[in-house]
Amino acid sequence: MTGLPKAELHLHLEGAAPPLFIRGLAKEKSVDLSGIFDAAGHYVYTDFWDFLKVYEAATSVLTTPEDYHRLTLAVLEQSSLSNVVYAETFLSPDFCGGRDVGAWREYLAAIREAADHAESHHGIILRGIITCIRHFGPEKARETALCAAETAGDWIVGFGIAGDEKAGEPKDFSYSFDMAREAGLRLTAHAGEWGGPESVRAALDDLKVERIGHGVRAIEDGALVERLAEDGIVLEVCPGSNVALGVFPDWPSHPIARLRDAGVKVTVSTDDPPFFHTTMAHEFDRLAETFDWAEDDLKALNRTAAEAAFCDAATRETLMTKLELS
């Protein structure tokens, strides 16, 4: 399904960094990151919590706006190979300037410049969703939310939360989400991956989000599935990620088809593609193979993603055209 235009709503910028790029940057800076790669040069980790450590180790060599400019170019070039025409990426001022608004603006300018270059050369549109890191705590999340509020607009379009779902409760971060909402940002939250269906319900009740990152363990709670369908909550589903991390043992066990059949709005993304040895083309291929989904089913995923995207109306119209849906 490489040729089918695609839209992706759940992509971590640092998590999409090609291993070769990170290894090269580490060599330039004389930083030893050998422990996070296997013999073939791929990222290596044992479980989700080890994955978080490896992720943050890889991110540690990204220390300047220029590094993020190069990273953005590398990530979008890879995405374009799967014919991704629109992506929303999670950005964390925690990693870009230590949550200082002035420093964050410099990183953002570098990322946007790279995104503009990729759009003109590869036809891919990028927009940013600022995320606080759950296991860094509520106080740092407030600083991140301030960075989001100060740079909200046509390019920074959303706010969310990522990290260890077992750290704290969604309600601990309600102040940060209120700040982002007042700044006009759209809201999403990682939930229902490791925290179970109760974490999805808490994100909806306490953070008032309109999209859920992952959300797949909602399948364990029939009443919650009905609520998601009735309220039109969109799930940013990442099947390859879920299988690679052991949330589900294999693709046939993944609940994306059952959620869709129950009327839940589902989209498909790669999350942190090189960590999970996947691409958007691969995700679409596996969906077709596993669930016997035809091209019309896959186009329906794109339509849901386009309608749920946090971009402005003009960008959405362009996206619909690029996805051959208008």
C-alpha positions in Angstrom: 0.0 0.0 0.0 3.0 2.3 -0.5 1.2 4.2 -3.3 -1.9 5.1 -1.3 -1.6 8.6 0.1 -1.8 8.5 3.9 -2.4 10.8 6.9 -0.7 10.1 10.3 -1.8 11.6 13.6 0.4 9.9 16.2 4.2 10.3 15.5 6.8 11.2 18.1 9.5 13.3 16.3 12.5 12.0 18.4 11.0 8.5 18.3 11.0 8.6 14.5 14.7 9.3 14.4 16.4 6.8 12.1 19.0 4.9 14.1 21.7 5.7 11.5 21.0 9.4 12.1 21.3 9.1 15.9 24.5 7.0 15.6 26.0 9.6 13.2 25.1 12.5 15.5 26.5 10.7 18.5 29.7 10.1 16.7 29.9 13.8 15.7 29.6 14.7 19.4 31.8 11.9 20.8 28.9 10.4 22.8 28.9 6.7 23.4 25.4 5.3 22.8 26.5 1.8 21.9 24.3 0.3 24.6 21.1 1.3 22.9 21.8 -0.5 19.6 22.0 -4.1 18.6 24.7 -5.7 16.4 22.7 -4.7 13.3 22.5 -1.1 14.4 18.9 -1.1 15.4 17.5 0.3 18.6 17.3 -2.5 21.3 15.2 -2.6 24.5 13.5 -5.2 26.7 10.1 -3.8 27.5 8.1 -0.5 27.5 9.9 1.0 30.4 13.3 0.1 29.0 12.1 1.6 25.7 11.5 4.9 27.5 15.1 4.8 28.8 16.5 4.0 25.3 14.3 6.8 23.8 15.6 9.4 26.2 19.2 8.2 25.7 18.8 8.6 21.9 17.2 12.0 22.4 20.2 13.1 24.6 22.3 13.8 21.5 19.7 16.2 20.1 20.9 19.3 21.9 20.6 22.3 19.4 18.0 23.7 17.1 20.2 22.6 14.2 20.0 19.0 15.4 16.2 19.2 15.3 16.3 20.8 11.9 18.3 17.8 10.6 16.1 15.4 12.5 12.9 16.8 11.0 14.3 16.5 7.5 15.3 12.9 8.1 12.0 11.9 9.6 9.9 13.5 6.9 12.0 12.0 4.2 11.3 8.6 5.6 7.6 9.3 6.0 7.4 10.5 2.4 8.7 7.1 1.2 5.3 5.6 2.5 3.5 8.4 0.7 2.5 10.1 3.9 1.1 13.5 2.8 0.2 14.8 6.3 1.5 14.2 9.7 1.0 15.5 13.2 4.1 15.1 15.4 4.5 15.2 19.1 7.1 17.8 20.3 8.3 18.2 23.8 9.9 21.4 25.0 11.3 19.2 27.7 13.8 18.0 25.1 13.9 21.3 23.2 15.4 24.0 25.4 14.4 22.7 28.8 10.9 24.1 28.8 12.2 27.7 28.5 9.9 29.6 26.2 12.6 31.6 24.5 14.8 28.6 23.8 11.7 26.6 22.7 10.9 29.3 20.1 14.4 28.8 18.6 13.9 25.0 18.4 10.4 25.5 16.9 11.7 27.9 14.3 14.3 25.3 13.2 11.7 22.5 13.1 9.3 24.6 11.1 12.0 25.6 8.6 12.8 22.0 8.0 9.1 21.2 7.7 8.6 23.9 5.1 11.5 22.5 3.1 10.1 18.9 3.3 6.7 20.2 2.1 8.1 21.9 -0.9 10.4 19.0 -1.8 8.3 15.9 -0.8 4.8 17.3 -0.6 4.3 16.3 3.1 2.5 18.7 5.4 3.6 18.7 9.1 1.9 20.2 12.1 3.0 20.1 15.8 1.3 18.9 19.0 3.2 19.9 22.1 3.3 17.1 24.7 4.2 17.2 28.4 5.9 14.1 29.7 3.8 12.3 32.3 6.6 10.8 34.3 8.4 14.2 34.6 5.5 15.3 36.8 2.7 18.0 36.9 4.9 21.0 37.7 7.1 20.5 34.6 3.9 19.9 32.6 2.8 23.4 33.5 6.0 24.8 32.1 5.5 22.8 28.9 1.9 24.0 28.7 3.1 27.6 28.9 5.5 26.9 25.9 2.5 25.5 24.1 0.2 28.5 24.9 2.9 31.0 23.9 3.4 29.4 20.4 -0.1 28.2 19.6 -1.3 29.0 16.2 -1.5 27.7 12.6 1.4 25.3 13.1 1.4 24.3 16.8 -2.2 23.0 16.8 -2.5 20.7 19.7 -1.5 19.7 23.2 -1.1 16.3 24.8 0.6 14.1 27.3 2.9 11.1 26.7 5.2 8.9 28.8 4.6 6.4 31.5 0.9 5.9 31.9 1.4 4.5 35.4 3.0 7.8 36.7 0.4 9.9 38.4 -3.2 10.4 37.4 -4.7 12.4 34.4 -6.3 14.8 36.9 -2.9 15.8 38.1 -2.3 17.5 34.7 -5.7 19.2 34.4 -4.2 22.7 35.0 -1.9 22.2 32.0 -4.7 21.0 29.8 -6.9 23.9 30.8 -4.1 26.4 29.9 -3.7 24.8 26.5 -7.4 24.8 25.9 -7.7 28.5 26.7 -4.9 29.1 24.2 -7.1 27.5 21.5 -5.2 24.3 21.2 -6.9 21.0 20.5 -6.4 18.2 23.0 -5.2 14.6 22.9 -3.8 12.2 25.5 -1.9 8.9 25.6 -4.2 6.4 27.5 -5.4 2.9 27.2 -2.1 1.4 26.3 -0.7 0.3 29.6 -3.1 1.9 32.0 -6.2 -0.1 30.9 -9.7 1.2 30.1 -9.9 3.2 33.3 -7.1 5.4 32.0 -9.1 6.2 28.9 -12.1 7.2 31.0 -10.0 9.4 33.2 -8.4 11.2 30.3 -11.9 11.9 28.9 -13.4 13.0 32.2 -10.4 14.9 33.7 -8.6 16.3 30.7 -11.6 16.7 28.3 -9.7 15.5 25.3 -11.2 14.8 21.8 -8.7 12.2 20.7 -6.9 9.4 22.6 -3.4 8.2 21.7 -3.7 4.4 21.5 -6.9 3.8 23.6 -7.0 0.2 22.4 -7.5 -1.3 25.8 -10.9 0.3 25.9 -12.0 -3.0 24.2 -11.9 -4.5 27.7 -14.9 -2.3 28.7 -18.0 -2.6 26.6 -19.6 0.5 28.2 -16.5 2.6 27.4 -16.5 1.4 23.8 -20.1 2.5 23.5 -19.2 5.9 24.9 -16.3 6.4 22.5 -18.6 5.6 19.6 -21.4 7.8 20.8 -19.2 10.8 21.6 -17.2 10.5 18.4 -13.8 10.2 20.2 -11.1 9.4 17.8 -8.4 6.8 18.6 -4.9 7.3 17.3 -4.2 3.5 17.0 -0.7 2.2 16.5 -1.0 -1.6 15.9 2.6 -2.3 15.1 3.7 -0.4 18.2 1.2 -2.3 20.3 2.4 -5.7 19.0 6.1 -4.9 19.3 5.7 -3.8 22.9 3.6 -6.7 23.9 0.3 -4.9 24.6 -1.1 -7.6 22.3 0.7 -10.8 21.3 0.2 -10.6 17.5 -1.7 -8.7 14.8 -4.8 -11.0 14.7 -5.3 -10.3 18.4 -5.2 -6.6 18.0 -8.7 -5.0 18.6 -8.6 -2.3 15.9 -11.1 -4.1 13.7 -13.4 -4.9 16.7 -13.3 -1.2 17.7 -14.1 0.0 14.2 -17.0 -2.5 13.9 -18.4 -1.2 17.2 -18.6 2.3 15.6 -15.4 3.8 17.2 -13.5 6.2 15.0 -10.0 4.7 14.5 -7.0 6.0 12.7 -3.6 4.4 12.1 -0.1 5.6 12.9 3.4 4.4 13.5 4.2 6.0 16.9 8.0 5.5 16.9 8.5 3.7 13.7 12.2 2.7 13.7 11.9 1.3 17.3 9.1 -1.0 16.1 10.5 -1.8 12.6 7.5 -0.3 10.9 6.4 2.3 8.4 3.0 3.7 7.4 3.1 1.5 4.3 3.8 -1.6 6.4 1.0 -0.7 8.8 -1.5 -0.5 6.0 -0.2 -3.7 4.4 -0.6 -5.6 7.7 -4.1 -4.3 8.2 -5.1 -5.5 4.7 -3.4 -8.9 5.3 -4.7 -9.5 8.8 -8.3 -8.2 8.6 -8.9 -8.5 4.9 -9.4 -4.8 4.6 -9.8 -3.5 1.1 -8.5 -0.2 -0.3 -11.8 1.4 0.6 -11.4 0.4 4.2 -7.9 2.0 4.2 -9.2 5.1 2.6 -11.8 5.3 5.3 -9.0 5.4 7.9 -7.5 8.4 6.0 -10.8 10.2 5.9 -11.2 9.8 9.6 -7.7 11.1 10.2 -8.3 14.1 7.9 -11.5 15.0 9.7 -9.9 14.5 13.1 -6.7 16.4 12.3 -6.1 19.5 14.4 -5.1 21.7 11.4 -7.1 24.7 10.2 -9.9 24.4 7.6 -7.7 25.5 4.6 -5.1 22.9 5.4 -7.8 20.3 5.8 -9.1 21.1 2.4 -5.6 20.7 0.9 -5.2 17.4 2.8 -8.5 16.0 1.5 -7.2 16.8 -2.0 -3.9 15.1 -1.4 -5.7 12.1 0.0 -7.9 12.0 -3.1 -10.9 12.2 -0.9 -12.4 15.6 -2.0 
